[in-house]
């Protein structure tokens, strides 16, 4: 297979739903265009991921999102804005996952993402990916790049919380398995980074960091014995990280794209600036409910798109925690305040704007 994993910013785009839980196709397209920001946002659109509420949707709705993502990314690429469509084929069962795989092949997606530990009736990960998925590719006469997805937060009941690096190494030898997304704490991510040489024996097998804020620590320039700052580019190339998969970037795609660029370049002053700005955006999704603090990230991402006029419906899927009316009002105030603060610090041309005004904003 001739394929080079795309570097940069992958945005697991939210799924735009009406109050009855139906996908709003036109607004889904608008959310994708906003994420791409005329080339200054997402390099990859990840459809039906965790921020896309895959685990709250049935297969018909997942596949509707697939179709929209592939069509919109193809249209953008044809217009001179290259962006890949990666489809999250994970279902609650092996049968659902296979159905999604077959549909993704029909659509000729750029790549697939599968979270094996989220599939409730999957007992043998290696056998499923190698034999079942491999047989489907063989029957289709074509294969697509597959990226594994490590995320303890969506592991099915009774399943291990983490993929075994040994199993990942075994799967990495398959021609179509081309990388892994790791949404985990630093200890787990560091474990995969340490094991990376065993993943690269047949072809490049990059890691994408799912907790995107980690790049500010991973790529920080460091000093040597004589006080000199080591070349940050060396640090970037030493790590097997190809990019970030960033749910919060639904809210601020340009800012996150720029954060990835300055982190990969080791520009310390700008790294510190974007770390602070993007932490503000994260904190506006935190709310106190009694004695507990809750993070309403998906509700916040959708509300931010509604605040910007990108979409009209900020409804979340059944089962996803929604704002109370008071929380929604608070979010409106917080979001406006953060946008105003960020506008004073973000570099010219790197403030996220709705697609219809992006070109004029960049010129300005």
C-alpha contacts under 8 A as a table, 3 or more apart, distances in Angstrom:
res1	aa1	res2	aa2	distance
1	X	143	X	7.93
1	X	175	X	6.60
1	X	176	X	7.03
3	X	145	X	7.48
4	X	204	X	7.91
5	X	178	X	7.13
5	X	179	X	7.76
5	X	206	X	7.51
5	X	242	X	7.88
6	X	43	X	7.53
6	X	44	X	7.67
6	X	242	X	7.55
7	X	43	X	7.45
7	X	242	X	4.98
7	X	243	X	5.24
8	X	42	X	7.74
8	X	43	X	6.01
8	X	44	X	7.88
8	X	242	X	6.58
8	X	243	X	4.43
8	X	244	X	6.46
8	X	257	X	7.45
8	X	260	X	6.99
8	X	261	X	8.00
9	X	41	X	7.22
9	X	42	X	5.17
9	X	43	X	5.30
9	X	44	X	6.38
9	X	243	X	5.81
9	X	244	X	5.34
9	X	245	X	6.27
9	X	246	X	7.19
9	X	256	X	7.58
9	X	257	X	5.95
9	X	260	X	7.18
10	X	42	X	5.61
10	X	43	X	5.88
10	X	44	X	4.40
10	X	45	X	5.83
10	X	46	X	6.46
10	X	243	X	7.32
10	X	244	X	5.98
10	X	245	X	4.56
10	X	246	X	6.25
11	X	35	X	7.09
11	X	42	X	5.90
11	X	43	X	8.00
11	X	44	X	6.29
11	X	45	X	5.28
11	X	46	X	5.74
11	X	245	X	5.71
11	X	246	X	5.29
11	X	247	X	5.90
11	X	249	X	6.21
11	X	250	X	6.58
11	X	253	X	7.99
12	X	45	X	6.16
12	X	46	X	4.35
12	X	47	X	5.92
12	X	48	X	7.34
12	X	49	X	5.66
12	X	50	X	7.29
12	X	51	X	5.88
12	X	52	X	6.47
12	X	245	X	6.77
12	X	246	X	6.59
12	X	247	X	5.49
12	X	250	X	7.63
13	X	31	X	7.36
13	X	32	X	6.81
13	X	35	X	7.52
13	X	45	X	6.46
13	X	46	X	6.06
13	X	47	X	5.84
13	X	48	X	7.50
13	X	49	X	7.48
13	X	51	X	6.47
13	X	52	X	5.72
13	X	247	X	7.13
13	X	250	X	6.26
14	X	31	X	7.59
14	X	47	X	7.81
14	X	48	X	7.82
14	X	51	X	5.41
14	X	52	X	4.15
14	X	53	X	7.29
14	X	250	X	7.20
14	X	298	X	7.55
14	X	301	X	7.57
14	X	302	X	7.08
15	X	23	X	7.07
15	X	28	X	6.55
15	X	48	X	7.29
15	X	51	X	7.78
15	X	52	X	4.75
15	X	53	X	6.86
15	X	65	X	7.32
16	X	23	X	5.77
16	X	24	X	5.83
16	X	25	X	7.84
16	X	27	X	6.47
16	X	28	X	5.40
16	X	31	X	7.83
16	X	302	X	7.73
16	X	311	X	7.84
16	X	313	X	7.00
16	X	314	X	7.15
16	X	315	X	7.41
16	X	316	X	7.95
17	X	20	X	7.55
17	X	21	X	5.20
17	X	22	X	5.16
17	X	23	X	4.56
17	X	24	X	5.58
17	X	313	X	6.67
17	X	314	X	7.35
17	X	315	X	5.86
17	X	316	X	6.78
17	X	317	X	7.17
18	X	21	X	5.26
18	X	22	X	5.41
18	X	23	X	6.57
18	X	24	X	6.50
18	X	313	X	5.95
18	X	314	X	7.82
18	X	315	X	6.00
19	X	22	X	7.49
19	X	313	X	7.75
19	X	315	X	5.82
21	X	315	X	7.84
21	X	316	X	7.77
21	X	317	X	5.97
21	X	318	X	7.38
22	X	61	X	7.57
23	X	28	X	7.48
23	X	61	X	6.80
23	X	64	X	7.62
23	X	65	X	7.59
24	X	27	X	5.53
24	X	28	X	6.02
25	X	28	X	5.00
25	X	29	X	6.30
25	X	68	X	7.04
26	X	29	X	5.20
26	X	30	X	6.35
27	X	30	X	4.80
27	X	31	X	6.15
27	X	310	X	7.36
27	X	311	X	5.47
27	X	312	X	7.68
28	X	31	X	5.10
28	X	32	X	6.38
28	X	65	X	7.82
28	X	68	X	7.37
29	X	32	X	5.12
29	X	33	X	6.25
29	X	68	X	6.68
29	X	69	X	7.37
29	X	72	X	6.48
30	X	33	X	5.06
30	X	34	X	6.10
30	X	310	X	6.18
30	X	311	X	7.03
30	X	355	X	7.94
31	X	34	X	5.09
31	X	35	X	6.21
31	X	305	X	7.51
31	X	310	X	6.46
31	X	311	X	7.06
32	X	35	X	5.04
32	X	36	X	6.32
32	X	45	X	7.26
32	X	69	X	7.36
32	X	72	X	7.44
33	X	36	X	5.12
33	X	37	X	6.27
33	X	38	X	7.46
33	X	72	X	7.90
33	X	355	X	6.21
34	X	37	X	5.22
34	X	253	X	7.82
34	X	310	X	7.22
34	X	353	X	7.41
34	X	354	X	5.71
34	X	355	X	5.39
35	X	41	X	5.75
35	X	42	X	5.66
35	X	45	X	7.91
35	X	249	X	7.45
35	X	250	X	5.96
35	X	253	X	5.59
36	X	39	X	5.71
36	X	40	X	6.48
36	X	41	X	4.40
36	X	42	X	4.53
36	X	43	X	7.04
36	X	83	X	7.65
36	X	253	X	7.31
37	X	40	X	5.09
37	X	41	X	4.85
37	X	42	X	7.32
37	X	253	X	7.23
37	X	254	X	6.87
37	X	352	X	7.17
37	X	353	X	7.39
37	X	354	X	7.60
37	X	355	X	6.04
37	X	358	X	6.63
38	X	41	X	7.15
38	X	81	X	6.58
38	X	355	X	6.97
38	X	358	X	6.84
38	X	359	X	7.40
39	X	42	X	7.18
39	X	43	X	7.55
39	X	81	X	5.57
39	X	82	X	7.40
40	X	253	X	7.75
40	X	254	X	5.65
40	X	257	X	6.76
40	X	350	X	7.61
41	X	253	X	4.89
41	X	254	X	4.81
41	X	256	X	7.59
41	X	257	X	5.48
42	X	45	X	6.46
42	X	83	X	7.12
42	X	253	X	6.64
42	X	257	X	7.03
43	X	82	X	7.17
43	X	83	X	4.95
43	X	84	X	6.55
44	X	83	X	5.36
44	X	84	X	4.68
44	X	85	X	5.98
44	X	86	X	6.86
45	X	69	X	7.26
45	X	73	X	7.66
45	X	83	X	7.10
45	X	84	X	6.13
45	X	85	X	5.03
45	X	86	X	6.03
46	X	49	X	6.40
46	X	85	X	6.16
46	X	86	X	4.71
46	X	87	X	5.80
46	X	88	X	6.86
47	X	52	X	6.55
47	X	65	X	6.62
47	X	66	X	6.28
47	X	69	X	6.50
47	X	85	X	7.24
47	X	86	X	6.24
47	X	87	X	4.99
47	X	88	X	5.85
48	X	51	X	7.57
48	X	52	X	4.73
48	X	53	X	6.52
48	X	54	X	4.91
48	X	62	X	6.06
48	X	65	X	6.84
48	X	66	X	7.33
48	X	87	X	6.42
48	X	88	X	5.00
48	X	89	X	7.49
49	X	52	X	4.85
49	X	53	X	6.39
49	X	54	X	5.56
49	X	87	X	7.79
49	X	88	X	5.39
50	X	53	X	5.04
50	X	54	X	5.79
50	X	55	X	7.15
50	X	154	X	7.99
51	X	54	X	7.72
51	X	247	X	6.03
51	X	298	X	6.22
53	X	56	X	5.28
53	X	57	X	6.55
53	X	317	X	7.06
53	X	320	X	7.88
54	X	57	X	5.32
54	X	58	X	7.86
54	X	62	X	6.71
54	X	88	X	7.78
54	X	90	X	7.73
54	X	91	X	7.71
55	X	58	X	7.96
55	X	91	X	7.36
55	X	92	X	7.32
56	X	317	X	6.13
56	X	318	X	6.62
56	X	319	X	6.59
56	X	320	X	7.53
57	X	61	X	6.12
57	X	62	X	6.31
57	X	317	X	7.46
58	X	61	X	5.63
58	X	62	X	6.29
59	X	62	X	4.89
59	X	63	X	5.99
59	X	91	X	7.51
59	X	96	X	6.79
59	X	100	X	7.27
60	X	63	X	5.22
60	X	64	X	6.14
61	X	64	X	4.90
61	X	65	X	6.30
62	X	65	X	5.23
62	X	66	X	6.30
63	X	66	X	4.70
63	X	67	X	6.26
63	X	100	X	6.85
63	X	103	X	7.26
64	X	67	X	5.25
64	X	68	X	6.41
65	X	68	X	5.15
65	X	69	X	6.08
66	X	69	X	5.26
66	X	70	X	6.17
66	X	87	X	6.21
66	X	104	X	7.32
67	X	70	X	5.33
67	X	71	X	6.07
67	X	107	X	7.04
68	X	71	X	5.23
68	X	72	X	5.96
69	X	72	X	5.23
69	X	73	X	5.95
69	X	85	X	6.14
70	X	73	X	5.29
70	X	74	X	5.95
70	X	85	X	5.50
70	X	107	X	7.16
70	X	109	X	6.18
71	X	74	X	5.15
71	X	75	X	6.14
72	X	75	X	5.05
72	X	76	X	6.16
73	X	76	X	5.05
73	X	77	X	6.03
73	X	82	X	7.78
73	X	83	X	5.76
73	X	84	X	6.17
73	X	85	X	6.00
74	X	77	X	5.13
74	X	78	X	6.14
74	X	83	X	7.73
74	X	84	X	7.86
75	X	78	X	5.15
75	X	79	X	6.34
76	X	79	X	5.08
76	X	80	X	6.63
76	X	81	X	5.30
76	X	82	X	6.57
76	X	83	X	6.99
77	X	80	X	5.25
77	X	81	X	4.71
77	X	82	X	4.21
77	X	83	X	5.90
78	X	81	X	7.12
78	X	82	X	7.64
84	X	110	X	5.79
84	X	111	X	7.83
85	X	109	X	6.01
85	X	110	X	5.39
85	X	111	X	6.70
86	X	109	X	6.49
86	X	110	X	5.83
86	X	111	X	4.63
86	X	112	X	5.19
86	X	113	X	6.67
87	X	104	X	7.12
87	X	109	X	6.98
87	X	111	X	6.48
87	X	112	X	4.82
87	X	113	X	5.91
88	X	112	X	5.95
88	X	113	X	4.66
88	X	114	X	6.00
89	X	97	X	5.62
89	X	98	X	7.94
89	X	100	X	5.11
89	X	101	X	5.88
89	X	104	X	7.74
89	X	112	X	6.60
89	X	113	X	6.14
89	X	114	X	5.73
90	X	96	X	7.54
90	X	97	X	5.10
90	X	100	X	7.49
90	X	113	X	7.41
90	X	114	X	5.14
90	X	115	X	5.92
90	X	116	X	7.44
90	X	118	X	7.34
90	X	119	X	6.98
91	X	94	X	6.88
91	X	95	X	7.81
91	X	96	X	4.96
91	X	97	X	4.63
91	X	100	X	7.72
91	X	118	X	7.69
91	X	119	X	6.23
92	X	96	X	6.66
92	X	97	X	7.41
92	X	118	X	6.65
92	X	119	X	4.84
92	X	120	X	5.68
92	X	121	X	7.89
93	X	96	X	5.28
93	X	97	X	6.30
93	X	119	X	5.16
93	X	120	X	5.60
93	X	121	X	5.69
93	X	122	X	7.28
94	X	97	X	5.03
94	X	98	X	6.09
94	X	119	X	6.38
94	X	120	X	7.78
94	X	121	X	6.42
94	X	122	X	6.32
95	X	98	X	5.14
95	X	99	X	6.24
96	X	99	X	5.09
96	X	100	X	6.26
97	X	100	X	5.10
97	X	101	X	6.12
98	X	101	X	4.93
98	X	102	X	6.17
98	X	133	X	7.55
99	X	102	X	5.23
99	X	103	X	6.30
100	X	103	X	5.10
100	X	104	X	6.06
101	X	104	X	5.07
101	X	105	X	6.27
101	X	112	X	7.99
101	X	133	X	7.92
102	X	105	X	5.19
102	X	106	X	6.39
102	X	136	X	7.37
103	X	106	X	5.02
103	X	107	X	6.25
104	X	107	X	5.03
104	X	108	X	6.13
104	X	109	X	5.78
104	X	112	X	7.68
105	X	108	X	4.98
105	X	109	X	6.58
105	X	140	X	7.66
105	X	142	X	7.95
105	X	143	X	7.54
105	X	144	X	7.16
108	X	144	X	7.80
109	X	112	X	7.27
109	X	144	X	7.42
110	X	144	X	6.98
110	X	145	X	7.25
111	X	144	X	5.69
111	X	145	X	4.77
111	X	146	X	5.88
111	X	147	X	7.46
112	X	144	X	6.92
112	X	145	X	6.15
112	X	146	X	4.75
112	X	147	X	6.06
113	X	146	X	5.76
113	X	147	X	4.74
113	X	148	X	5.82
113	X	149	X	6.47
114	X	146	X	7.30
114	X	147	X	6.45
114	X	148	X	5.27
114	X	149	X	5.68
115	X	118	X	5.60
115	X	119	X	7.30
115	X	148	X	5.99
115	X	149	X	4.51
115	X	150	X	6.41
115	X	151	X	7.67
116	X	119	X	5.63
116	X	122	X	7.29
116	X	125	X	6.24
116	X	148	X	7.57
116	X	149	X	7.38
117	X	120	X	7.52
117	X	122	X	7.64
117	X	125	X	7.92
117	X	150	X	7.95
117	X	154	X	7.89
117	X	155	X	5.16
117	X	156	X	6.17
117	X	159	X	6.16
117	X	160	X	6.93
117	X	161	X	7.39
117	X	162	X	7.62
117	X	163	X	7.39
118	X	154	X	5.92
118	X	155	X	4.49
118	X	156	X	4.53
118	X	159	X	7.79
119	X	122	X	5.53
119	X	155	X	7.89
119	X	156	X	6.30
120	X	156	X	5.49
120	X	157	X	7.24
120	X	159	X	7.82
122	X	125	X	6.73
122	X	128	X	7.57
124	X	127	X	5.43
124	X	128	X	6.24
125	X	128	X	5.24
125	X	129	X	6.22
125	X	167	X	7.90
126	X	129	X	5.36
126	X	130	X	5.80
126	X	131	X	7.95
126	X	167	X	6.67
126	X	170	X	7.60
126	X	171	X	6.49
127	X	130	X	5.23
127	X	131	X	5.34
127	X	132	X	7.04
128	X	131	X	5.53
128	X	132	X	4.97
128	X	133	X	6.33
129	X	132	X	6.07
129	X	133	X	5.10
129	X	134	X	6.74
129	X	171	X	7.57
130	X	133	X	5.98
130	X	134	X	5.27
130	X	171	X	7.22
130	X	174	X	7.32
131	X	134	X	4.99
131	X	135	X	5.82
132	X	135	X	5.24
132	X	136	X	6.39
133	X	136	X	5.14
133	X	137	X	6.31
134	X	137	X	5.11
134	X	138	X	6.15
135	X	138	X	4.91
135	X	139	X	6.15
136	X	139	X	5.16
136	X	140	X	6.18
137	X	140	X	5.06
137	X	141	X	6.11
137	X	142	X	5.51
137	X	143	X	4.91
137	X	144	X	7.85
138	X	141	X	5.09
138	X	142	X	6.55
138	X	143	X	7.44
139	X	142	X	7.93
140	X	143	X	7.57
143	X	176	X	6.64
144	X	176	X	6.27
145	X	176	X	4.85
145	X	177	X	5.93
145	X	178	X	5.97
146	X	176	X	5.77
146	X	177	X	4.66
146	X	178	X	5.80
146	X	179	X	7.26
147	X	177	X	5.98
147	X	178	X	5.70
147	X	179	X	4.86
147	X	180	X	5.07
147	X	181	X	6.95
148	X	177	X	7.60
148	X	179	X	6.37
148	X	180	X	4.48
148	X	181	X	6.15
149	X	180	X	5.73
149	X	181	X	4.85
149	X	182	X	6.26
149	X	183	X	7.86
150	X	162	X	6.40
150	X	163	X	6.34
150	X	180	X	7.26
150	X	181	X	6.01
150	X	182	X	4.80
150	X	183	X	5.95
150	X	184	X	7.52
151	X	154	X	5.92
151	X	155	X	6.79
151	X	161	X	7.46
151	X	162	X	6.99
151	X	182	X	6.44
151	X	183	X	4.99
151	X	184	X	6.24
152	X	155	X	5.17
152	X	161	X	4.60
152	X	162	X	5.93
152	X	183	X	7.76
152	X	184	X	7.19
153	X	161	X	7.85
155	X	159	X	6.24
155	X	160	X	7.16
155	X	161	X	5.86
156	X	159	X	5.53
160	X	163	X	7.36
163	X	167	X	7.18
163	X	168	X	7.14
164	X	167	X	5.28
164	X	168	X	6.38
165	X	168	X	4.91
165	X	169	X	6.05
165	X	192	X	6.63
165	X	195	X	6.65
166	X	169	X	5.03
166	X	170	X	6.26
167	X	170	X	5.02
167	X	171	X	6.20
168	X	171	X	5.08
168	X	172	X	5.96
168	X	199	X	7.12
169	X	172	X	5.05
169	X	173	X	6.92
169	X	198	X	5.72
169	X	199	X	4.79
170	X	173	X	5.79
170	X	174	X	7.83
170	X	199	X	7.91
171	X	174	X	5.59
171	X	177	X	6.53
172	X	175	X	7.58
172	X	177	X	5.51
172	X	178	X	6.65
172	X	179	X	7.43
172	X	199	X	5.51
172	X	200	X	7.31
172	X	201	X	8.00
172	X	202	X	7.53
172	X	205	X	7.05
173	X	177	X	7.38
173	X	199	X	7.52
173	X	201	X	7.06
173	X	202	X	5.76
173	X	203	X	7.88
174	X	177	X	5.52
175	X	178	X	7.43
175	X	202	X	7.81
175	X	203	X	7.88
178	X	203	X	7.61
178	X	204	X	7.05
178	X	205	X	5.20
178	X	206	X	7.32
179	X	204	X	7.85
179	X	205	X	4.51
179	X	206	X	4.93
179	X	207	X	5.90
179	X	208	X	7.84
180	X	205	X	7.50
180	X	206	X	6.63
180	X	207	X	5.10
180	X	208	X	6.30
181	X	207	X	5.79
181	X	208	X	4.63
181	X	209	X	6.05
181	X	210	X	6.16
181	X	245	X	7.31
182	X	189	X	6.47
182	X	207	X	6.95
182	X	208	X	6.18
182	X	209	X	5.33
182	X	210	X	5.29
182	X	211	X	7.78
183	X	189	X	7.76
183	X	209	X	6.25
183	X	210	X	4.05
183	X	211	X	5.42
184	X	187	X	7.94
184	X	188	X	5.94
184	X	189	X	6.09
184	X	210	X	7.11
184	X	211	X	6.64
185	X	188	X	5.63
185	X	189	X	6.24
185	X	211	X	7.68
186	X	189	X	4.95
186	X	190	X	5.74
186	X	214	X	7.54
187	X	190	X	5.15
187	X	191	X	6.26
188	X	191	X	5.01
188	X	192	X	6.56
189	X	192	X	5.22
189	X	193	X	6.22
189	X	209	X	7.79
190	X	193	X	4.88
190	X	194	X	6.03
191	X	194	X	5.13
191	X	195	X	6.26
192	X	195	X	5.00
192	X	196	X	6.02
193	X	196	X	5.06
193	X	207	X	7.65
193	X	239	X	7.27
193	X	240	X	6.64
194	X	197	X	7.39
195	X	198	X	5.77
195	X	199	X	7.07
196	X	199	X	5.04
196	X	200	X	6.65
196	X	205	X	7.80
196	X	240	X	6.87
197	X	200	X	5.45
197	X	201	X	7.25
198	X	201	X	6.22
199	X	202	X	7.90
199	X	204	X	7.90
199	X	205	X	5.96
200	X	203	X	5.49
200	X	204	X	5.25
200	X	205	X	5.37
201	X	204	X	7.84
205	X	240	X	7.92
206	X	240	X	5.39
206	X	241	X	5.76
206	X	242	X	5.60
207	X	240	X	5.87
207	X	241	X	4.78
207	X	242	X	6.02
207	X	243	X	7.42
208	X	241	X	5.62
208	X	242	X	5.78
208	X	243	X	4.97
208	X	244	X	5.01
208	X	245	X	6.28
209	X	212	X	5.81
209	X	214	X	7.52
209	X	215	X	7.83
209	X	241	X	7.07
209	X	243	X	6.57
209	X	244	X	4.71
209	X	245	X	6.02
210	X	244	X	5.90
210	X	245	X	4.75
210	X	246	X	6.05
211	X	214	X	5.98
211	X	244	X	7.65
211	X	245	X	7.42
211	X	246	X	6.91
212	X	215	X	6.02
212	X	244	X	5.63
212	X	245	X	6.65
212	X	246	X	5.63
213	X	216	X	6.02
213	X	217	X	7.95
213	X	275	X	7.32
214	X	217	X	5.55
214	X	218	X	6.14
215	X	218	X	4.82
215	X	219	X	5.73
215	X	220	X	7.96
215	X	260	X	7.51
215	X	263	X	6.52
216	X	219	X	5.81
216	X	220	X	6.03
216	X	263	X	6.19
216	X	271	X	6.40
216	X	272	X	7.73
216	X	275	X	6.80
217	X	220	X	5.26
219	X	232	X	7.16
219	X	235	X	6.40
219	X	236	X	6.41
219	X	263	X	5.75
219	X	264	X	6.32
219	X	266	X	6.04
220	X	232	X	7.50
220	X	263	X	7.21
220	X	266	X	6.02
220	X	268	X	6.72
221	X	229	X	6.34
221	X	230	X	6.41
221	X	231	X	7.33
221	X	232	X	5.38
221	X	235	X	7.64
221	X	266	X	5.73
221	X	267	X	7.90
221	X	268	X	6.83
222	X	229	X	5.46
222	X	230	X	5.87
222	X	232	X	7.99
223	X	226	X	7.67
223	X	227	X	5.29
223	X	228	X	5.18
223	X	229	X	4.29
223	X	230	X	5.90
224	X	227	X	5.19
224	X	228	X	5.41
224	X	229	X	6.35
224	X	230	X	6.66
225	X	228	X	7.40
229	X	232	X	7.97
230	X	234	X	7.73
231	X	234	X	5.53
231	X	235	X	7.12
232	X	235	X	5.12
232	X	236	X	6.45
232	X	264	X	7.58
232	X	265	X	6.04
232	X	266	X	4.67
232	X	267	X	7.84
233	X	236	X	5.06
233	X	237	X	6.28
233	X	264	X	7.04
233	X	265	X	5.81
233	X	266	X	6.77
234	X	237	X	5.19
234	X	238	X	5.95
235	X	238	X	5.11
235	X	239	X	6.48
236	X	239	X	5.60
236	X	241	X	7.72
236	X	264	X	5.68
236	X	265	X	7.39
236	X	266	X	7.98
237	X	240	X	7.22
241	X	244	X	7.99
243	X	260	X	7.59
244	X	260	X	7.63
246	X	249	X	5.45
246	X	250	X	7.85
247	X	250	X	5.93
248	X	251	X	5.71
248	X	252	X	6.86
248	X	281	X	7.95
248	X	282	X	7.18
248	X	297	X	7.81
248	X	301	X	6.96
249	X	252	X	4.70
249	X	253	X	4.44
249	X	254	X	7.86
249	X	255	X	7.78
249	X	256	X	5.87
250	X	253	X	5.89
250	X	301	X	6.17
250	X	305	X	7.91
251	X	301	X	5.51
251	X	304	X	5.94
251	X	305	X	6.70
252	X	255	X	5.51
252	X	256	X	6.32
252	X	351	X	7.75
252	X	352	X	5.76
253	X	256	X	5.22
253	X	257	X	6.06
253	X	352	X	6.16
254	X	257	X	5.03
254	X	258	X	6.16
254	X	350	X	5.21
254	X	351	X	5.91
254	X	352	X	5.05
255	X	258	X	5.21
255	X	259	X	6.08
255	X	274	X	7.42
255	X	278	X	7.66
255	X	346	X	7.46
255	X	350	X	5.76
255	X	351	X	6.20
255	X	352	X	6.77
256	X	259	X	4.78
256	X	260	X	6.17
256	X	278	X	7.68
257	X	260	X	5.26
257	X	261	X	6.43
258	X	261	X	4.99
258	X	262	X	6.19
258	X	350	X	6.88
259	X	262	X	5.33
259	X	263	X	5.96
259	X	270	X	7.94
259	X	271	X	6.62
259	X	274	X	5.86
259	X	275	X	7.70
260	X	263	X	5.18
260	X	264	X	5.99
261	X	264	X	5.24
261	X	265	X	6.19
262	X	265	X	4.99
262	X	266	X	5.99
262	X	267	X	5.30
262	X	268	X	7.88
262	X	270	X	6.41
262	X	271	X	6.03
263	X	266	X	4.90
263	X	267	X	6.25
263	X	268	X	7.61
263	X	271	X	5.75
264	X	267	X	7.99
266	X	271	X	7.45
267	X	270	X	5.65
267	X	271	X	5.96
268	X	271	X	4.93
268	X	272	X	6.20
269	X	272	X	5.31
269	X	273	X	6.36
270	X	273	X	4.89
270	X	274	X	6.14
271	X	274	X	5.34
271	X	275	X	5.97
272	X	275	X	5.10
272	X	276	X	6.31
273	X	276	X	5.39
273	X	277	X	6.38
273	X	345	X	7.54
274	X	277	X	4.97
274	X	278	X	5.90
274	X	346	X	7.72
275	X	278	X	5.43
275	X	279	X	6.06
276	X	279	X	5.18
276	X	280	X	6.50
277	X	280	X	5.28
277	X	281	X	6.83
277	X	342	X	6.08
277	X	345	X	7.94
278	X	281	X	5.10
278	X	282	X	6.41
279	X	282	X	5.00
279	X	283	X	6.21
280	X	283	X	5.24
280	X	284	X	6.63
280	X	338	X	6.57
281	X	284	X	5.65
281	X	285	X	7.59
281	X	335	X	7.57
281	X	338	X	6.72
282	X	285	X	5.97
282	X	286	X	7.70
282	X	297	X	7.98
283	X	286	X	5.49
284	X	287	X	7.96
284	X	300	X	7.89
284	X	331	X	6.59
284	X	334	X	6.00
284	X	335	X	6.81
285	X	295	X	5.60
285	X	296	X	5.29
285	X	297	X	5.51
285	X	300	X	5.65
285	X	331	X	7.31
286	X	293	X	6.65
286	X	294	X	5.71
286	X	295	X	4.57
286	X	296	X	6.36
286	X	297	X	7.91
287	X	293	X	5.57
287	X	294	X	5.35
287	X	295	X	6.43
287	X	296	X	7.50
287	X	327	X	7.51
288	X	291	X	7.00
288	X	292	X	5.80
288	X	293	X	4.43
288	X	294	X	6.23
289	X	292	X	5.23
289	X	293	X	5.98
289	X	294	X	6.93
290	X	293	X	7.90
296	X	299	X	5.48
296	X	300	X	6.01
296	X	321	X	6.55
296	X	322	X	7.01
296	X	323	X	7.33
297	X	300	X	4.96
297	X	301	X	6.08
298	X	301	X	5.07
298	X	302	X	6.27
298	X	316	X	7.42
298	X	320	X	7.82
299	X	302	X	5.37
299	X	303	X	6.05
299	X	314	X	7.15
299	X	315	X	7.60
299	X	316	X	6.35
299	X	321	X	7.19
299	X	322	X	5.68
299	X	323	X	6.56
300	X	303	X	4.99
300	X	304	X	6.00
300	X	331	X	7.42
301	X	304	X	5.20
301	X	305	X	6.55
302	X	305	X	5.22
302	X	306	X	6.38
302	X	313	X	7.92
302	X	314	X	4.89
302	X	315	X	7.46
302	X	316	X	7.84
303	X	306	X	4.97
303	X	307	X	6.07
303	X	314	X	5.29
304	X	307	X	4.94
304	X	308	X	6.30
304	X	335	X	7.15
305	X	308	X	5.15
305	X	309	X	6.30
305	X	310	X	5.22
305	X	311	X	5.85
305	X	314	X	7.71
306	X	309	X	5.02
306	X	310	X	5.77
306	X	311	X	4.92
306	X	312	X	5.45
306	X	313	X	6.75
306	X	314	X	6.22
307	X	310	X	7.66
307	X	332	X	7.35
308	X	311	X	7.87
308	X	353	X	7.80
308	X	354	X	6.90
309	X	312	X	6.80
309	X	354	X	7.46
310	X	354	X	6.28
311	X	314	X	7.34
315	X	322	X	7.92
316	X	320	X	6.06
316	X	321	X	7.57
316	X	322	X	6.49
317	X	320	X	5.60
323	X	326	X	7.69
323	X	327	X	5.39
323	X	328	X	5.54
324	X	327	X	5.08
324	X	328	X	6.20
325	X	328	X	5.14
325	X	329	X	6.48
326	X	329	X	5.20
326	X	330	X	6.31
327	X	330	X	4.96
327	X	331	X	6.01
328	X	331	X	5.02
328	X	332	X	6.28
329	X	332	X	5.15
329	X	333	X	6.56
330	X	333	X	5.23
330	X	334	X	6.14
331	X	334	X	4.99
331	X	335	X	5.85
332	X	335	X	5.32
332	X	336	X	6.28
333	X	336	X	5.38
333	X	337	X	6.24
334	X	337	X	5.13
334	X	338	X	6.12
335	X	338	X	5.18
335	X	339	X	6.10
336	X	339	X	5.18
336	X	340	X	6.21
337	X	340	X	5.16
337	X	341	X	6.24
338	X	341	X	5.03
338	X	342	X	5.93
339	X	342	X	5.10
339	X	343	X	6.07
340	X	343	X	5.27
340	X	344	X	6.99
341	X	344	X	5.60
341	X	345	X	7.16
342	X	345	X	5.30
342	X	346	X	5.85
343	X	346	X	5.58
343	X	351	X	6.87
346	X	350	X	6.31
346	X	351	X	6.41
347	X	350	X	5.64
347	X	351	X	7.48
348	X	351	X	7.16
348	X	362	X	7.69
349	X	361	X	6.72
349	X	362	X	4.82
349	X	363	X	7.81
349	X	364	X	7.69
352	X	358	X	7.83
353	X	357	X	6.48
353	X	358	X	5.61
353	X	361	X	7.63
354	X	357	X	5.73
354	X	358	X	6.15
355	X	358	X	5.06
355	X	359	X	7.78
356	X	359	X	7.39
357	X	360	X	5.53
357	X	361	X	6.08
358	X	361	X	5.04
358	X	362	X	6.12
359	X	362	X	5.23
359	X	363	X	6.35
360	X	363	X	5.15
360	X	364	X	6.21
361	X	364	X	5.05
